[in-house]
Amino acid sequence: MLGSTQVRQLNKISASHKKRAPRYHRPMRMRLLPATPALADQVRNFVIVETAEAATRLLMPEPSILLGIRYGGYAEQLDGPKTRRLPQATLTGLRDTARSMHTSAGGGIVLAAFRPAGAAQFFDLPAEGLFGTTLDLASLVADADLAGLCAAVAAARDDLQRVDFLERFLLARRRRPADMLVSEALRAIENSVGTIRIAALASDLGVSVDWLAKRFRRTVGATPKQLASIIRMRHALSLYGEASSLTQLSVEAGYADQSHFIREFRSVTGQAPRRLLKGSEYC
């Protein structure tokens, strides 16, 4: 938790330096920044996203819990006929289906993309409670701390300063050690790009599949199988090109065959791969 002096400093910066700051085919700026070495084991990277025009895009599942601080515009999550305006500060859990997001013109957000087990070291919440949901960060962080952080991020003069404020916030909150067994399992899943057999992994670790799944749900927010599926699908998307053969892509990404990949893709997006990948805007 930030101390009172830190909160005053952040608010002072906000008052003195206030500055307002895919759709892949519309004006959008995305910048990835590495985490400081002190956070590199918990945070994969930081992402700055700014949109000049209003846009709706499909967000594919990510293998990361995401902490977001919005400093410009607003975002709405679209769920069929329902629309939810998202809070300024959010914590979004893993999910196994894509979601539609509408972002206003002049939108700006800085994201901390945690490593799969990283968020559990900062927040007093079983990660399984985050699966498929987006929480208001105000439910987890003291009002003064969160207000100071949001004000500082909104007033920051550039991307580096926004990330610096978010890093300082996280460093002040880190309180739990890493779960070493989960960390070892995560390395195996990531090194295999999601293709490892979970039963074999559990056996190698000397635990049961059910026990490993319980440990993962508490720390990662998903079972090993769910996380592996997300990682494998993300890998498949990275291999896709306009001239891609779905058969070749399916094999390279570790699916049994093309029909297996199409079936998994439909379960995530509700659409066939060719139709969505060629005609939709997603990230």
C-alpha positions in Angstrom: 0.0 0.0 0.0 1.3 3.5 -0.8 2.2 5.6 2.1 0.6 9.0 2.7 3.7 10.8 1.5 3.6 8.8 -1.8 -0.1 9.6 -2.2 0.6 13.3 -1.7 3.5 13.2 -4.2 1.3 11.6 -6.9 -1.5 14.0 -6.3 1.0 16.9 -6.5 2.2 15.6 -9.8 -1.3 15.4 -11.1 -2.1 19.0 -10.1 1.1 20.5 -11.6 1.5 18.4 -14.8 -2.1 17.5 -15.9 -2.1 16.5 -19.5 -4.7 14.7 -21.5 -3.3 12.6 -23.3 -7.4 -2.8 -33.0 -9.1 -1.5 -34.7 -6.0 -2.5 -36.7 -7.1 -0.4 -39.7 -8.1 2.7 -37.8 -5.8 5.1 -35.9 -4.5 3.2 -32.9 -1.2 3.4 -31.1 0.1 0.4 -29.2 3.4 0.3 -27.4 4.9 -2.5 -25.4 7.4 -1.7 -22.6 9.4 -4.2 -20.6 9.0 -4.4 -16.8 11.8 -3.2 -14.6 14.1 -6.1 -13.4 12.5 -5.9 -10.0 9.1 -6.9 -11.4 10.2 -9.0 -14.4 9.3 -12.3 -12.6 5.7 -11.1 -12.1 5.0 -8.8 -15.0 5.4 -9.9 -18.6 5.3 -6.3 -20.0 3.4 -3.0 -19.9 1.2 -2.0 -22.8 0.1 1.5 -23.8 -3.0 1.7 -26.1 -4.4 4.9 -27.4 -7.2 5.2 -30.0 -7.9 8.3 -32.0 -11.3 7.1 -33.2 -14.1 5.1 -31.6 -13.8 1.4 -32.4 -15.2 -2.0 -31.5 -12.8 -4.9 -31.6 -12.7 -8.5 -30.5 -10.3 -9.3 -27.7 -9.0 -12.8 -27.9 -8.2 -14.7 -24.6 -4.8 -13.7 -23.1 -2.6 -15.9 -20.8 -2.3 -13.0 -18.4 -4.3 -11.3 -15.7 -4.4 -7.6 -16.8 -4.3 -4.5 -14.6 -5.6 -1.5 -16.5 -5.6 2.2 -15.6 -7.5 4.3 -18.1 -6.4 7.9 -18.6 -8.5 8.9 -21.6 -11.9 8.2 -22.9 -13.9 5.1 -21.8 -14.4 1.5 -22.7 -17.6 -0.7 -22.8 -17.7 -4.5 -22.7 -20.3 -5.8 -25.1 -22.0 -9.0 -24.0 -24.9 -9.7 -26.4 -27.6 -7.1 -25.7 -25.8 -6.0 -22.5 -23.3 -3.2 -22.4 -21.1 -2.6 -19.3 -19.1 0.6 -18.9 -15.8 -0.4 -17.4 -14.4 1.5 -14.4 -11.3 3.6 -14.7 -9.1 1.0 -13.0 -9.7 -2.7 -13.5 -8.3 -6.1 -12.9 -9.3 -8.6 -15.6 -8.9 -12.3 -15.2 -8.2 -15.1 -17.7 -11.0 -16.3 -19.9 -11.6 -19.0 -22.4 -13.8 -17.1 -24.8 -13.3 -13.9 -26.8 -15.0 -10.7 -25.7 -16.1 -7.6 -27.7 -14.9 -4.2 -26.4 -16.0 -0.7 -27.6 -13.5 2.1 -27.0 -14.4 5.7 -27.3 -12.5 8.3 -29.4 -9.5 9.7 -27.5 -9.1 6.5 -25.5 -5.9 5.8 -23.5 -5.0 3.0 -21.1 -1.9 1.6 -19.6 -1.9 -2.1 -18.9 0.3 -4.4 -16.7 0.2 -7.8 -18.3 1.1 -10.2 -15.4 2.8 -13.5 -15.9 0.3 -16.3 -15.3 1.0 -16.5 -11.6 2.2 -12.9 -11.1 -1.0 -11.2 -10.0 -1.4 -13.5 -7.0 1.7 -11.9 -5.4 0.0 -8.4 -5.3 -3.7 -8.9 -4.5 -5.6 -10.6 -1.7 -7.9 -12.4 -3.9 -8.0 -16.1 -5.1 -7.2 -15.7 -8.8 -10.0 -18.2 -9.6 -12.5 -15.6 -8.6 -11.3 -13.5 -11.5 -11.9 -16.1 -14.3 -14.0 -14.6 -17.0 -14.6 -11.3 -15.1 -13.3 -7.8 -14.9 -13.3 -6.3 -11.4 -13.2 -2.7 -10.3 -9.8 -2.2 -8.8 -11.4 -0.1 -6.1 -12.7 -3.3 -4.5 -9.1 -4.4 -3.8 -7.1 -1.2 -3.3 -7.5 1.6 -0.7 -9.3 4.6 -2.0 -6.4 7.0 -1.4 -3.9 4.8 -3.0 -6.0 4.2 -6.1 -7.0 7.9 -6.5 -3.3 8.9 -6.3 -2.3 6.3 -8.9 -5.1 7.2 -11.3 -4.4 10.9 -11.0 -0.7 10.4 -11.6 -1.2 8.2 -14.6 -3.6 10.8 -16.1 -1.2 13.6 -15.5 1.9 11.7 -16.8 3.9 13.5 -19.5 4.7 10.3 -21.5 4.4 6.6 -21.7 7.5 6.0 -19.6 6.2 8.0 -16.7 2.9 6.3 -16.8 4.6 2.9 -16.6 6.9 4.2 -13.8 3.9 5.2 -11.7 2.3 1.8 -12.2 5.6 0.0 -11.4 6.0 2.0 -8.1 2.4 1.1 -7.2 3.0 -2.6 -7.7 6.4 -2.7 -6.0 4.7 -1.2 -2.9 2.0 -3.9 -2.9 4.1 -7.1 -3.5 3.7 -9.2 -0.4 3.5 -12.9 -1.3 6.2 -15.3 -2.5 5.9 -17.3 -5.7 4.4 -20.8 -5.6 7.5 -22.7 -6.8 5.6 -25.8 -7.9 3.2 -23.8 -10.0 6.1 -21.8 -11.4 7.8 -25.1 -12.5 4.6 -26.3 -14.1 4.1 -22.9 -15.9 7.6 -23.1 -17.4 6.8 -26.5 -18.9 3.5 -25.3 -20.3 5.0 -22.2 -21.8 8.0 -24.0 -23.2 5.7 -26.4 -25.0 3.6 -23.5 -26.3 0.6 -25.2 -24.6 1.0 -28.6 -26.2 2.2 -30.6 -23.1 -0.1 -33.3 -21.7 -1.3 -32.2 -18.3 -1.4 -35.7 -17.0 2.2 -36.3 -17.9 3.1 -32.9 -16.3 1.4 -33.7 -13.1 3.2 -37.1 -13.0 6.6 -35.4 -13.5 5.8 -33.1 -10.6 4.7 -35.9 -8.4 1.2 -34.7 -7.9 -2.3 -35.6 -9.1 -4.0 -33.8 -12.0 -6.8 -32.7 -9.6 -4.3 -31.3 -7.0 -2.4 -29.4 -9.7 -5.6 -28.0 -11.1 -6.7 -26.8 -7.6 -3.3 -25.1 -7.0 -3.5 -23.4 -10.5 -7.0 -22.1 -10.0 -6.0 -20.5 -6.7 -2.8 -18.9 -8.1 -3.3 -18.5 -11.9 -7.0 -18.3 -12.1 -7.4 -21.2 -14.5 -6.7 -24.9 -14.7 -3.4 -26.0 -16.4 -5.6 -27.3 -19.3 -7.4 -24.0 -19.7 -4.1 -22.0 -19.6 -2.5 -24.4 -22.1 -5.4 -24.0 -24.5 -5.1 -20.2 -24.3 -1.4 -20.3 -25.0 -1.8 -22.7 -27.9 -4.5 -20.6 -29.5 -2.4 -17.4 -29.1 0.5 -19.3 -30.8 -1.8 -20.3 -33.7 -2.9 -16.7 -34.1 0.8 -15.6 -34.3 1.4 -18.1 -37.1 -1.6 -16.9 -39.2 -1.0 -15.0 -42.5 -3.2 -14.1 -45.4 -1.8 -17.1 -47.4 -1.7 -19.4 -44.4 -2.9 -23.0 -44.9 -5.1 -23.9 -42.0 -3.9 -27.5 -42.2 -0.3 -26.4 -41.9 -1.1 -23.8 -39.2 -3.0 -26.4 -37.2 -0.1 -28.9 -37.2 2.5 -26.2 -36.4 0.4 -24.9 -33.5 0.1 -28.4 -32.0 -3.4 -29.3 -32.8 -4.2 -32.9 -33.9 -5.5 -31.7 -37.3 -7.4 -28.9 -39.0 -10.8 -29.9 -37.7 -9.4 -29.9 -34.1 -8.2 -26.3 -34.6 -11.4 -25.2 -36.2 -13.5 -26.8 -33.4 -11.3 -25.1 -30.7 -11.4 -21.7 -32.6 -15.2 -21.8 -32.8 -15.5 -22.6 -29.1 -13.5 -19.5 -28.4 -14.9 -17.0 -30.9 -18.2 -18.5 -32.2 -16.9 -18.1 -35.7 -14.9 -20.0 -38.3 -11.2 -19.1 -38.4 -11.1 -17.8 -42.0 -14.2 -15.6 -41.6 -13.0 -14.0 -38.4 -9.3 -13.7 -39.2 -9.8 -12.1 -42.6 -12.9 -10.0 -41.9 -12.7 -8.9 -38.3 -10.5 -6.7 -36.2 -9.2 -8.5 -33.2 -6.3 -8.4 -30.8 
